[in-house]
Amino acid sequence: MQSLCGRPTDNDPLWHDVQYCTQGTVPPAPQPRPDCLKTTPNYVVLHGKPENTHNYLLLPSCRITGIECPFIHMNSAANYWQEAWENARSGGSVPVQYPNIGLGINSQGARRYNQLHIHMAGIRASTQRRLQDLESQGRMATQPSQWAAPGNQAPISGPAGSGDRVYRILKLHDLQQNLFTLLYRNVVVPNSLSMAYQTMIVVPKMTATGFAGSFYVLSSDTSLHDGTSTCDYLLVYSS
């Protein structure tokens, strides 16, 4: 799997950051030492760019280049999405301070750095409203096996002027299952797609009283009409 997952000797800035947080290995100049916001045996949490209170990254502590690495959907992999939510939620170790939270990962072609990283960021209120409207219309999967069905695909608007992108939408009551495994088994394999091209976004359902106890899980890629390979249309990184 090394060709898809990388080697410990690889020269990637985010991998250098992980090695600094977990082993104290100073990044090569001129790369600065990162702020290690949380370090565990399975992952580290760092600031995103730009640095603010609603833009963080969760990265595996082992070498994983990105979504294309087969290890992430195997039984032995840590549940990185659950860990991201537990950190980003209100009361978490590194809470995302924004009315609505989004967790996301980019495809291989859409990312800048080659160490797996889940964005923990804000998401627009319009995205939350749109997803709740789609739920009320029954336009999303409630079982992973339905995730790729055309009736569970819908357009969602990005920033003003950026247009709509189409996403496959699945509602889950928790993140106990490995989302990478669900994506691989229910979307990628049945449709002869490539994991490397996928983007995935998790949006916790929120109401006026806070977290509503379920999650919208979105996937997309350029095989869909108006699909996208990046989570950047939906997540809010800057102020």
KAJO-V241766 format. One record per residue. N is the residue number from 1. RES is the residue in one small letter. PSI is psi in radians with two decimals (NA if undefined). NEAR is the number of other C-alpha atoms within 10 Angstrom. D_FIRST is the distance of its C-alpha to the first C-alpha in Angstrom with 2 decimals. Layout:
n=N res=RES psi=PSI near=NEAR d_first=D_FIRST
n=N res=RES psi=PSI near=NEAR d_first=D_FIRST
//
This chain:
n=1 res=m psi=-0.05 near=10 d_first=0.00
n=2 res=q psi=-0.62 near=12 d_first=3.80
n=3 res=s psi=-0.52 near=8 d_first=5.53
n=4 res=l psi=-0.39 near=15 d_first=5.50
n=5 res=c psi=-0.20 near=21 d_first=5.82
n=6 res=g psi=2.98 near=18 d_first=7.93
n=7 res=r psi=2.65 near=14 d_first=9.65
n=8 res=p psi=-0.36 near=14 d_first=12.71
n=9 res=t psi=0.05 near=9 d_first=14.93
n=10 res=d psi=2.61 near=13 d_first=14.37
n=11 res=n psi=1.40 near=13 d_first=17.75
n=12 res=d psi=2.32 near=16 d_first=17.79
n=13 res=p psi=-0.75 near=17 d_first=20.99
n=14 res=l psi=-0.60 near=21 d_first=19.72
n=15 res=w psi=-0.66 near=25 d_first=17.21
n=16 res=h psi=-0.71 near=23 d_first=20.32
n=17 res=d psi=-0.77 near=26 d_first=22.28
n=18 res=v psi=-0.76 near=27 d_first=20.01
n=19 res=q psi=-0.58 near=19 d_first=20.24
n=20 res=y psi=-0.78 near=17 d_first=23.97
n=21 res=c psi=-0.62 near=24 d_first=24.45
n=22 res=t psi=-0.51 near=19 d_first=22.54
n=23 res=q psi=-0.13 near=10 d_first=23.34
n=24 res=g psi=0.21 near=12 d_first=26.20
n=25 res=t psi=2.03 near=13 d_first=24.56
n=26 res=v psi=2.28 near=15 d_first=26.78
n=27 res=p psi=2.63 near=20 d_first=25.19
n=28 res=p psi=2.49 near=11 d_first=26.17
n=29 res=a psi=2.55 near=7 d_first=29.46
n=30 res=p psi=0.31 near=6 d_first=30.53
n=31 res=q psi=2.23 near=11 d_first=28.03
n=32 res=p psi=2.82 near=11 d_first=30.01
n=33 res=r psi=2.34 near=16 d_first=29.11
n=34 res=p psi=2.81 near=16 d_first=28.12
n=35 res=d psi=1.97 near=12 d_first=30.10
n=36 res=c psi=1.69 near=15 d_first=27.99
n=37 res=l psi=-0.54 near=15 d_first=29.55
n=38 res=k psi=2.38 near=15 d_first=27.73
n=39 res=t psi=2.20 near=17 d_first=25.29
n=40 res=t psi=3.01 near=11 d_first=23.93
n=41 res=p psi=-0.46 near=9 d_first=21.33
n=42 res=n psi=-0.46 near=15 d_first=19.04
n=43 res=y psi=2.90 near=20 d_first=19.95
n=44 res=v psi=2.72 near=22 d_first=22.39
n=45 res=v psi=2.28 near=27 d_first=24.85
n=46 res=l psi=2.90 near=25 d_first=26.08
n=47 res=h psi=2.56 near=20 d_first=28.64
n=48 res=g psi=-3.09 near=19 d_first=27.77
n=49 res=k psi=2.24 near=11 d_first=29.68
n=50 res=p psi=2.72 near=12 d_first=32.60
n=51 res=e psi=2.16 near=13 d_first=33.23
n=52 res=n psi=-2.99 near=15 d_first=35.35
n=53 res=t psi=0.15 near=18 d_first=35.63
n=54 res=h psi=0.67 near=27 d_first=33.64
n=55 res=n psi=1.68 near=26 d_first=30.54
n=56 res=y psi=2.91 near=29 d_first=27.80
n=57 res=l psi=2.41 near=24 d_first=24.03
n=58 res=l psi=2.21 near=28 d_first=21.91
n=59 res=l psi=2.42 near=26 d_first=18.63
n=60 res=p psi=2.57 near=26 d_first=16.16
n=61 res=s psi=-0.22 near=22 d_first=16.94
n=62 res=c psi=2.89 near=19 d_first=13.35
n=63 res=r psi=1.94 near=21 d_first=11.07
n=64 res=i psi=1.99 near=25 d_first=9.91
n=65 res=t psi=-0.81 near=24 d_first=10.71
n=66 res=g psi=-2.78 near=27 d_first=12.17
n=67 res=i psi=-0.37 near=27 d_first=12.75
n=68 res=e psi=-0.22 near=19 d_first=10.14
n=69 res=c psi=2.08 near=20 d_first=7.27
n=70 res=p psi=-0.41 near=19 d_first=7.20
n=71 res=f psi=-0.59 near=18 d_first=7.90
n=72 res=i psi=-0.39 near=23 d_first=11.21
n=73 res=h psi=0.36 near=20 d_first=12.70
n=74 res=m psi=2.81 near=11 d_first=12.20
n=75 res=n psi=-0.47 near=10 d_first=15.35
n=76 res=s psi=-0.15 near=8 d_first=14.30
n=77 res=a psi=2.57 near=15 d_first=13.82
n=78 res=a psi=2.76 near=16 d_first=17.03
n=79 res=n psi=1.45 near=19 d_first=19.31
n=80 res=y psi=-0.53 near=22 d_first=19.21
n=81 res=w psi=-0.74 near=23 d_first=21.72
n=82 res=q psi=-0.74 near=16 d_first=24.19
n=83 res=e psi=-0.71 near=15 d_first=23.95
n=84 res=a psi=-0.77 near=26 d_first=24.59
n=85 res=w psi=-0.76 near=23 d_first=27.61
n=86 res=e psi=-0.51 near=15 d_first=28.98
n=87 res=n psi=-0.73 near=20 d_first=29.03
n=88 res=a psi=-0.41 near=27 d_first=30.28
n=89 res=r psi=2.83 near=19 d_first=32.97
n=90 res=s psi=2.21 near=16 d_first=36.57
n=91 res=g psi=-0.06 near=10 d_first=36.93
n=92 res=g psi=3.08 near=13 d_first=33.29
n=93 res=s psi=-0.63 near=14 d_first=32.27
n=94 res=v psi=1.30 near=23 d_first=31.67
n=95 res=p psi=2.43 near=21 d_first=33.59
n=96 res=v psi=2.02 near=24 d_first=33.45
n=97 res=q psi=1.52 near=16 d_first=37.11
n=98 res=y psi=2.58 near=19 d_first=37.63
n=99 res=p psi=-0.67 near=13 d_first=39.49
n=100 res=n psi=2.44 near=25 d_first=36.42
n=101 res=i psi=2.52 near=28 d_first=32.81
n=102 res=g psi=2.44 near=30 d_first=29.69
n=103 res=l psi=2.37 near=26 d_first=26.02
n=104 res=g psi=2.71 near=25 d_first=23.64
n=105 res=i psi=2.45 near=26 d_first=20.28
n=106 res=n psi=2.81 near=27 d_first=20.00
n=107 res=s psi=2.96 near=21 d_first=17.87
n=108 res=q psi=-0.74 near=22 d_first=15.67
n=109 res=g psi=-0.35 near=11 d_first=18.78
n=110 res=a psi=-0.15 near=17 d_first=21.27
n=111 res=r psi=2.82 near=17 d_first=20.03
n=112 res=r psi=-0.55 near=11 d_first=21.15
n=113 res=y psi=2.64 near=14 d_first=18.66
n=114 res=n psi=0.90 near=20 d_first=14.91
n=115 res=q psi=2.20 near=26 d_first=14.63
n=116 res=l psi=2.25 near=28 d_first=14.73
n=117 res=h psi=2.26 near=28 d_first=18.47
n=118 res=i psi=2.13 near=23 d_first=20.79
n=119 res=h psi=2.31 near=29 d_first=24.20
n=120 res=m psi=1.81 near=33 d_first=27.09
n=121 res=a psi=-3.02 near=27 d_first=30.11
n=122 res=g psi=2.93 near=26 d_first=33.30
n=123 res=i psi=2.56 near=22 d_first=33.88
n=124 res=r psi=2.56 near=18 d_first=37.12
n=125 res=a psi=-0.57 near=13 d_first=39.78
n=126 res=s psi=-0.58 near=15 d_first=40.03
n=127 res=t psi=-0.77 near=18 d_first=36.46
n=128 res=q psi=-0.79 near=19 d_first=37.33
n=129 res=r psi=-0.75 near=14 d_first=40.54
n=130 res=r psi=-0.75 near=15 d_first=38.93
n=131 res=l psi=-0.69 near=21 d_first=36.44
n=132 res=q psi=-0.61 near=17 d_first=39.31
n=133 res=d psi=-0.76 near=12 d_first=41.37
n=134 res=l psi=-0.66 near=16 d_first=38.69
n=135 res=e psi=-0.77 near=18 d_first=38.43
n=136 res=s psi=-0.43 near=10 d_first=42.22
n=137 res=q psi=-0.01 near=9 d_first=42.11
n=138 res=g psi=0.47 near=12 d_first=39.55
n=139 res=r psi=0.77 near=19 d_first=37.16
n=140 res=m psi=2.71 near=26 d_first=33.89
n=141 res=a psi=2.53 near=22 d_first=31.86
n=142 res=t psi=-0.07 near=17 d_first=32.64
n=143 res=q psi=2.45 near=11 d_first=30.08
n=144 res=p psi=-0.56 near=18 d_first=26.37
n=145 res=s psi=-0.31 near=15 d_first=27.07
n=146 res=q psi=-0.04 near=17 d_first=29.50
n=147 res=w psi=-0.70 near=24 d_first=27.32
n=148 res=a psi=-0.05 near=23 d_first=26.83
n=149 res=a psi=2.43 near=14 d_first=30.47
n=150 res=p psi=-0.57 near=12 d_first=32.49
n=151 res=g psi=-0.21 near=14 d_first=35.13
n=152 res=n psi=0.33 near=19 d_first=32.78
n=153 res=q psi=2.43 near=23 d_first=31.99
n=154 res=a psi=2.63 near=20 d_first=34.32
n=155 res=p psi=2.51 near=15 d_first=34.94
n=156 res=i psi=2.35 near=17 d_first=34.99
n=157 res=s psi=2.51 near=17 d_first=36.66
n=158 res=g psi=-2.67 near=20 d_first=35.12
n=159 res=p psi=2.76 near=14 d_first=37.28
n=160 res=a psi=2.24 near=7 d_first=40.70
n=161 res=g psi=-0.10 near=7 d_first=40.59
n=162 res=s psi=-0.13 near=9 d_first=36.88
n=163 res=g psi=-3.06 near=12 d_first=37.44
n=164 res=d psi=2.63 near=17 d_first=35.69
n=165 res=r psi=2.60 near=21 d_first=32.10
n=166 res=v psi=2.34 near=20 d_first=31.23
n=167 res=y psi=2.58 near=25 d_first=28.96
n=168 res=r psi=2.35 near=27 d_first=28.14
n=169 res=i psi=2.24 near=30 d_first=29.68
n=170 res=l psi=2.35 near=24 d_first=29.12
n=171 res=k psi=2.26 near=22 d_first=31.29
n=172 res=l psi=2.62 near=19 d_first=30.11
n=173 res=h psi=-0.24 near=13 d_first=32.31
n=174 res=d psi=3.07 near=12 d_first=29.63
n=175 res=l psi=0.53 near=17 d_first=26.00
n=176 res=q psi=-0.51 near=10 d_first=25.37
n=177 res=q psi=2.60 near=12 d_first=22.80
n=178 res=n psi=1.99 near=18 d_first=19.33
n=179 res=l psi=-0.56 near=20 d_first=20.01
n=180 res=f psi=-0.68 near=20 d_first=16.46
n=181 res=t psi=-0.76 near=18 d_first=16.61
n=182 res=l psi=-0.74 near=15 d_first=20.07
n=183 res=l psi=-0.82 near=23 d_first=19.14
n=184 res=y psi=-0.80 near=19 d_first=16.32
n=185 res=r psi=-0.56 near=15 d_first=18.60
n=186 res=n psi=-0.30 near=17 d_first=21.91
n=187 res=v psi=-0.94 near=24 d_first=21.49
n=188 res=v psi=-0.99 near=18 d_first=18.36
n=189 res=v psi=-0.86 near=12 d_first=18.18
n=190 res=p psi=-0.42 near=11 d_first=22.01
n=191 res=n psi=0.21 near=12 d_first=22.58
n=192 res=s psi=0.79 near=8 d_first=19.89
n=193 res=l psi=3.07 near=14 d_first=18.63
n=194 res=s psi=2.32 near=15 d_first=15.44
n=195 res=m psi=-0.60 near=21 d_first=14.04
n=196 res=a psi=-0.45 near=20 d_first=13.81
n=197 res=y psi=-0.05 near=21 d_first=17.61
n=198 res=q psi=2.53 near=29 d_first=18.61
n=199 res=t psi=2.65 near=26 d_first=20.77
n=200 res=m psi=2.43 near=26 d_first=21.99
n=201 res=i psi=2.37 near=25 d_first=25.10
n=202 res=v psi=2.21 near=25 d_first=26.74
n=203 res=v psi=1.86 near=24 d_first=30.52
n=204 res=p psi=2.34 near=25 d_first=32.42
n=205 res=k psi=2.25 near=21 d_first=35.73
n=206 res=m psi=2.52 near=19 d_first=38.61
n=207 res=t psi=-3.06 near=13 d_first=42.36
n=208 res=a psi=-0.39 near=7 d_first=45.38
n=209 res=t psi=0.05 near=6 d_first=44.94
n=210 res=g psi=-2.70 near=12 d_first=41.27
n=211 res=f psi=2.27 near=15 d_first=38.03
n=212 res=a psi=0.16 near=12 d_first=38.82
n=213 res=g psi=0.29 near=12 d_first=36.26
n=214 res=s psi=2.97 near=15 d_first=33.83
n=215 res=f psi=2.46 near=18 d_first=31.08
n=216 res=y psi=2.19 near=24 d_first=30.58
n=217 res=v psi=2.05 near=26 d_first=26.95
n=218 res=l psi=2.43 near=24 d_first=26.62
n=219 res=s psi=2.68 near=26 d_first=23.98
n=220 res=s psi=2.85 near=28 d_first=24.39
n=221 res=d psi=3.04 near=25 d_first=23.04
n=222 res=t psi=0.03 near=15 d_first=24.92
n=223 res=s psi=-0.34 near=14 d_first=25.15
n=224 res=l psi=2.53 near=15 d_first=27.93
n=225 res=h psi=2.13 near=12 d_first=31.36
n=226 res=d psi=0.40 near=15 d_first=31.71
n=227 res=g psi=3.05 near=21 d_first=28.22
n=228 res=t psi=2.68 near=25 d_first=26.27
n=229 res=s psi=0.19 near=25 d_first=22.78
n=230 res=t psi=2.57 near=25 d_first=24.01
n=231 res=c psi=-0.01 near=26 d_first=25.44
n=232 res=d psi=-0.29 near=19 d_first=27.91
n=233 res=y psi=-0.46 near=17 d_first=30.76
n=234 res=l psi=-0.57 near=23 d_first=31.16
n=235 res=l psi=2.61 near=25 d_first=30.36
n=236 res=v psi=1.94 near=22 d_first=33.08
n=237 res=y psi=-0.65 near=20 d_first=32.01
n=238 res=s psi=2.99 near=14 d_first=35.29
n=239 res=s psi=NA near=11 d_first=38.74
//
